[in-house]
Amino acid sequence: MERRSDGPRVALEATALIRVDVLGPAIRSRIMNASQQGMLLVMPDSRPVGTRIRVTVQIGEPQREITVVGIIVHTSTMESIDPRFTSRIGIFLTETGEDWRALCDSLARLAPKKRR
């Protein structure tokens, strides 16, 4: 678990559906880690920095959905064994709800503590 100014960034392996355009098709993605104010995900191709993006997180059994909105703040191309995910995208979240904050808090409590 890494400490950042927006709180702990915790592992969150979850499916995400991304929409760059409200009317456009959803793009399947994977979230790698998250915090209350941001997330890192992998997706099929990159989008420009500054792009507004809506992410619907699908998590749990029974499955529930949490939707957040943010802005892409960094991108990088990566070599991957899985050709579906070749871009790594960092997102600063601009719209979240209590359900997102509760998820991040519960993941932070479950994360192993770092030894000093």
PyMOL commands that set and color helices and strands:
alter all, ss='L'
color gray80, all
select helices_A, chain A and resi 98-110
alter helices_A, ss='H'
color red, helices_A
select strands_A, chain A and resi 2-4+7-19+27-35+38-43+52-59+64-77+87-95
alter strands_A, ss='S'
color yellow, strands_A
deselect
rebuild
show_as cartoon
